[in-house]
Amino acid sequence: MESKAEFDILMDVEVNTSVESSIDYATSKNLDHSKLIGILKSFESDGVLKLHPREKKHLALTSEAKEILKKGILSWKKDHLSND
């Protein structure tokens, strides 16, 4: 085992049986998410863990949506939707 992070991950999985969200886990352990995924995939390739990946959708506002929130929809439409 190369790092404390790897040891901690195995200990956490043993105690909790599973990790529901790798994003939440990485955040709670102050780990870079891509590093965590690399460790987990390495464990899986070594036969140490079995991963069951799930897709999680994330919503984020576009710059246009942020502008609408700031200016209001009518002002945004006036600025961006002209009757050329």
Beta strands, then each sheet from edge to edge (+ up, - down):
end
